[in-house]
Structure formats: C-alpha cells, structure tokens
Amino acid sequence: MKNAIEIRNLNKTYKASKRSAAKVALNDVSLDIPKGSIFALLGPNGAGKSTIINIMAGLVKKSSGSVIINGFDIDVNERNAKSSIGVVPQELNYDPYFTPLESLELQAGLYGVPKSERRSKEILEMVGLGDKTHAYVRSLSGGMKRRLLMAKAMVHNPQILVLDEPTAGVDIELRRQLWDNVKMLNSRGVTIVLTTHYLEEAEELCDRIAIINNGEIVACDDKDVLIGSIDSKEIIFRLDRDIEAVPATMSQFNCEVKSARDLSVRYSTSEQQVGAIIEAVQNAGYGIVDITTEQGDLEDVFLQITA
C-alpha cells in the first residue's frame, strides 16, 4: 500500500438553516497522500482544509465520496481508521486543572491503550515537555500548549499525524522546535499531513503539496514541480549611479526602482532573455556594478493559482 490516505470524489454540503443558506464546503475532492511523506494542504481561509481534516477525524459527516486511511475505509472500519490517525487541532483545547502527564494518560485511556503500553513520559520528553510533567497545563505558555496537543495526538502511536495550523501564534524559536519534532517523527516512518498559512514552512518541510480553493483541489504535485512551474524571475541591477525613475528605453519591461541605485526587472523566462534586459540597462546609460536574481517560490505559486 503506497498511500497513507486516499480520498475519492469527496463532497460536503452544509445544509441551509434559518441564519444561512446551504454552503458547498467540498466539491469532488480527490487526493492521494503517499505513505511516509510530509504532505502540505494549502489554501485561503474557508477553502475547505479543516473540513477535510474533520471528516478524516470523524468529527464531520461527509455528503458523499470515500476516505481510506491506512487501508481502512472510514465508513466500513471506522475504529481502525481512527486508530491510524492522530489530529493536532488548530484551536487550543485543554483541561487547565490537569497536568501534561494526566492529560496524556486520559487521552491514552480514551483510545484504549493498556497501561503497560503507554509511553506518556517518553512522548512528553520527545516534544520538549519532560520538565513540565507535573505542572498544571494552565501554567504552560502558548507554545508549550501546542506541543502538548501534538503529544496528545501521539499517545496511540498513530501512523499518520495531521497538523492543522500547528504553529499559529508561535514564536520563531518554538516554531523551529516544532519543525524539528515533525522531521524527527517523519524519519521514524510517520506520515505527516500539514495545513499552514506560513508558506515558507510548507516549502521547507514538505515533499508534496496540494492547494485547495473554494472547496476544489486546484493543484497537487511534488513541491519542486510546483515551484518550477512559475514562469517568472526577478533580476535586480546594482547601478553605478543613482536612478530616480525607470528609463523610457526600458518601458517594455516590468521595472521598478527599488532604491537609489537598485533597479528591479521582473520577466518571463519563456518570453524574454536576460541578455536583452542587460543590454537595455546599458543603452539607458547606466553601468552595472552587480546583478542578483531571485527565483519564484511557493508564495508565487500560491498567489498565481488562488488569485
């Protein structure tokens, strides 16, 4: 079995109520998430990311379609499907009067993990909360509470871990620690599914990326393929003297004066050549001191697809 999760023709429509009209949250979504990968599911707010996660977790009932988790159909083998997946929710939810150890022990009990097989202290050490084992959860910082949510999702040793905006509101240092935890778990064979609004996070961590917009999958491919599909680059010229405005001889290019001596040109690699741009700068009477180029990144892909 090469896929950890297989979603086919998944639809979800929320029925109309007195306060709102019917809403199509998912429209014929199909996805394959390879086993052992770090997979990013990206999209604007309200695109349908959390709906997919909640259907997989059994919190939302789908309208139609199929979802197979670790080989188990959620309609046929719901218990086995749920035991194969751990979900770290976007919202911070915790019992302030429990300690982290008590929280994990309770979660393990809910999943039916025998006491002899529980690894609560080991998991707390893994996520950097070993010294907070007996502290009240209410005393933990926001970043620590997020790590506790990750620990709770791991108590039943799931083969798939779903992270819904795991670093929202977390500072840079803690974000890096969470990334390291994700990489470590993945190196142990855990399939990671990640939703995030931090596109550099997805670009650094993920092997494969899907983009959802208005309830439909609009792109799904390997990260390098998606980034390579952007047909634009930026070249920045450091000039030998100050420049106040774009020269008239360069009006055919997409130019912008970045600073007193920096001129930026955005161009299509399939339509324009760098040599012609350099020649135009020199014909405008400027000497070129230095040249810097910038490749398209995942943010460019995201903006181009969801615009």
C-alpha positions in Angstrom: 0.0 0.0 0.0 1.8 3.1 -1.2 -0.7 5.7 0.0 -1.4 6.5 3.7 -4.6 8.3 2.8 -6.8 8.0 -0.3 -9.7 10.4 -0.9 -12.0 10.0 -3.8 -14.8 12.3 -5.0 -15.3 13.7 -1.5 -18.2 16.2 -1.2 -19.6 18.1 1.8 -22.5 20.5 1.7 -23.7 22.1 4.9 -27.5 22.3 4.9 -29.3 25.6 5.0 -30.5 27.0 8.3 -32.6 29.9 9.4 -29.5 32.0 9.6 -27.6 30.9 6.5 -28.0 29.4 3.1 -26.7 26.0 2.1 -22.9 26.0 1.6 -20.7 23.7 -0.5 -17.6 23.2 1.5 -16.0 20.4 -0.6 -16.7 19.8 -4.3 -15.5 16.4 -5.7 -12.1 16.4 -3.9 -9.7 13.6 -4.7 -6.3 13.2 -3.1 -3.5 10.6 -2.7 -1.2 11.2 0.3 1.9 8.9 -0.1 2.9 6.8 2.9 6.0 8.3 4.7 5.7 11.7 3.1 5.3 15.2 4.6 2.2 16.5 2.7 1.0 20.1 2.8 -2.6 21.0 2.2 -2.7 24.7 1.5 -5.5 27.2 0.8 -7.1 30.5 1.8 -9.3 30.8 4.8 -12.6 28.9 4.3 -11.2 26.9 1.3 -12.1 23.5 2.9 -8.9 22.4 4.6 -10.3 21.9 8.1 -13.4 20.2 6.6 -11.3 17.5 5.1 -9.4 17.1 8.3 -12.6 16.9 10.4 -14.1 14.3 8.0 -10.9 12.2 8.4 -11.1 12.6 12.2 -14.8 11.6 12.3 -15.9 15.0 13.5 -17.8 15.9 10.4 -20.0 13.6 8.3 -19.3 13.7 4.5 -22.1 14.2 2.0 -20.6 11.6 -0.5 -17.3 10.1 -1.6 -14.8 7.8 0.1 -11.9 8.3 2.5 -9.5 5.4 3.1 -7.0 5.9 6.0 -4.1 3.4 6.2 -6.2 0.9 4.1 -9.3 1.3 6.2 -12.5 2.9 4.8 -13.9 5.3 7.4 -17.4 4.0 6.6 -16.6 0.3 7.0 -13.7 0.2 9.5 -14.3 3.5 11.4 -12.5 2.3 14.6 -9.4 1.1 12.7 -9.3 4.2 10.6 -9.4 6.5 13.7 -6.7 4.5 15.5 -4.4 5.0 12.5 -4.6 8.8 12.6 -3.7 11.5 15.2 -5.0 15.0 14.8 -3.5 18.2 16.2 -6.3 20.7 16.1 -6.0 24.4 15.2 -7.7 25.5 18.4 -6.0 25.2 21.8 -8.2 22.9 23.9 -7.0 21.6 27.2 -8.2 21.0 30.8 -6.4 23.7 32.9 -6.6 21.6 36.1 -4.8 18.6 34.6 -1.0 18.1 34.3 0.5 17.2 31.0 1.1 13.6 32.2 -2.5 13.3 33.3 -3.7 14.7 30.0 -1.8 12.1 28.1 -2.9 9.3 30.4 -6.5 10.3 29.9 -6.1 10.5 26.1 -4.5 7.1 26.1 -7.3 5.6 28.1 -9.9 7.1 25.6 -8.0 5.3 22.8 -8.0 2.0 24.8 -4.2 1.9 25.2 -3.4 -0.6 28.0 -1.4 1.0 30.9 1.5 -1.4 30.2 1.8 0.0 26.7 1.5 3.7 27.4 4.5 6.0 26.7 3.3 9.2 28.2 6.6 10.3 29.8 8.6 9.3 26.7 6.3 11.4 24.5 6.5 14.4 26.7 10.3 14.2 26.6 10.0 13.9 22.8 8.1 17.2 22.4 10.3 19.0 25.0 7.9 18.9 27.9 9.7 16.5 30.1 10.3 19.1 32.8 6.6 20.1 32.8 5.3 16.6 33.5 3.6 17.6 36.8 2.9 21.3 36.2 -0.7 22.4 35.6 -1.5 22.9 32.0 -2.9 26.3 32.7 0.7 27.4 33.7 2.2 26.5 30.3 3.0 29.0 27.6 1.1 29.0 24.3 3.9 27.2 22.5 4.1 24.6 25.2 0.3 24.0 24.9 0.7 23.5 21.2 3.4 20.9 21.9 1.1 19.2 24.4 -1.6 18.9 21.7 1.0 17.2 19.5 1.8 14.9 22.3 -1.8 14.0 22.9 -2.2 13.1 19.2 0.6 10.6 19.5 -0.5 8.6 22.6 -1.9 5.8 20.5 1.1 5.6 18.2 -0.7 6.6 15.0 1.0 6.0 11.6 -0.5 9.3 10.3 -0.3 12.7 12.1 -2.4 15.6 10.9 -1.3 19.0 12.0 -3.9 21.8 11.5 -2.1 25.1 11.6 0.3 23.8 14.3 2.5 26.9 14.5 -0.2 29.6 14.6 0.7 32.2 17.1 4.0 30.5 18.0 7.3 32.5 18.1 10.2 31.7 15.7 12.2 29.6 18.2 9.3 27.4 19.2 8.2 27.1 15.5 11.7 25.7 14.7 11.4 23.2 17.6 8.0 22.1 16.2 9.6 21.7 12.8 12.3 19.6 14.3 9.7 17.4 16.0 7.9 16.9 12.7 11.1 15.9 10.9 12.0 13.5 13.6 8.6 11.8 13.6 8.7 11.6 9.8 12.2 10.0 10.0 10.5 7.3 12.1 8.1 6.5 9.4 5.1 8.7 10.4 3.2 10.2 7.5 2.6 14.0 8.2 -0.3 16.0 6.8 0.2 19.7 7.4 -2.0 22.7 6.9 -0.4 26.1 7.4 -0.6 29.7 6.3 3.2 30.0 6.6 4.2 29.1 3.1 7.9 29.1 3.9 7.0 26.4 6.4 5.5 24.2 3.8 8.3 24.9 1.4 10.9 23.9 3.9 9.2 20.8 5.3 7.0 19.2 2.6 7.6 16.7 -0.2 4.3 17.1 -1.9 1.7 19.9 -1.9 -2.0 20.3 -2.7 -3.7 23.6 -3.0 -7.4 23.8 -2.3 -9.6 26.9 -3.2 -13.3 27.2 -2.9 -13.7 23.6 -2.0 -11.8 22.2 -5.0 -8.3 20.9 -5.5 -6.7 23.3 -7.9 -3.1 21.9 -7.8 -1.4 18.8 -6.5 2.2 17.9 -7.3 5.7 17.5 -5.9 7.0 20.7 -4.3 9.8 21.2 -6.8 7.5 20.7 -9.8 5.0 23.3 -8.5 7.7 25.8 -7.8 9.3 25.1 -11.2 6.0 25.8 -12.9 6.4 29.5 -12.2 7.4 31.2 -15.4 8.8 34.4 -13.9 12.0 35.6 -12.3 13.2 38.9 -10.8 16.6 40.3 -11.6 18.0 43.3 -9.6 20.7 45.5 -11.0 23.0 47.5 -8.7 23.9 50.5 -10.9 27.0 52.8 -10.9 25.0 55.9 -10.1 21.6 57.0 -8.7 18.4 56.3 -10.6 15.2 58.3 -9.9 12.8 56.8 -12.4 12.6 53.9 -14.9 14.3 55.0 -18.2 12.0 55.4 -21.1 14.1 53.0 -23.1 13.1 50.2 -20.7 9.3 50.8 -20.8 8.7 47.5 -22.5 10.0 45.7 -19.3 8.3 45.3 -15.9 10.7 47.6 -14.0 10.7 49.1 -10.5 13.2 51.4 -8.8 14.0 49.6 -5.5 16.4 52.1 -4.0 18.7 54.9 -5.1 20.9 52.5 -7.1 18.8 49.3 -7.4 16.6 48.6 -10.4 14.4 45.5 -10.4 13.1 43.8 -13.5 10.5 41.0 -13.5 10.4 38.9 -16.6 9.1 35.7 -18.1 11.8 33.2 -18.7 9.9 31.8 -21.7 9.4 35.2 -23.4 12.4 37.3 -22.6 16.2 36.8 -22.4 18.4 38.2 -19.7 20.9 39.4 -22.3 18.3 41.7 -23.8 17.5 43.2 -20.4 21.1 43.8 -19.6 21.6 45.5 -23.0 18.6 47.8 -22.3 20.1 48.9 -19.0 23.4 49.7 -20.6 21.7 51.5 -23.5 20.0 53.7 -20.9 23.4 54.9 -19.9 24.0 53.0 -16.7 26.9 50.8 -15.7 26.1 47.6 -13.9 28.0 47.0 -10.7 26.3 43.8 -9.6 23.4 41.5 -10.6 21.1 39.5 -8.2 18.4 37.1 -9.4 15.5 35.7 -7.4 13.6 32.5 -8.3 9.9 32.0 -7.9 8.9 30.4 -4.6 5.9 28.7 -3.2 4.2 32.0 -2.3 4.3 32.9 -6.0 2.7 29.6 -6.9 0.0 30.0 -4.3 -0.8 33.6 -5.3 -0.9 32.7 -9.0 -3.2 29.7 -8.5 -5.6 31.2 -6.0 -5.8 34.7 -7.5 
